[in-house]
Amino acid sequence: MRLNKGRIQKDGKSERIFPQDKFCLAEFRAFRLIKMKIFLIGFMGSGKTYWGRKLGEKLGLPFFDLDEQIESSEGKPLTQIFAEEGEEYFRLVEKDT
């Protein structure tokens, strides 16, 4: 991949990435971040949600908490899911979310 005056070149093809005539490095960085996904992994209670929110705010990216997504789709809190359905069920739902 190569940059040249607001165009990105990959595999011999050129694609305009900014409508402006002048290329701006900050805009390119933002363009790359928009397409990038960041996953935080770690043990329960290690701060993934806290730091994920902070990172999203700092980079101006949306933050999605997988546990919150599961609670929303299942219509009940994780503690209830674990109590009623068990960890195996939760891991299957987690994998498919």
Order of alpha helices (4+ residues) and beta strands (2+ residues): beta-beta-beta-alpha-alpha-alpha-alpha-alpha
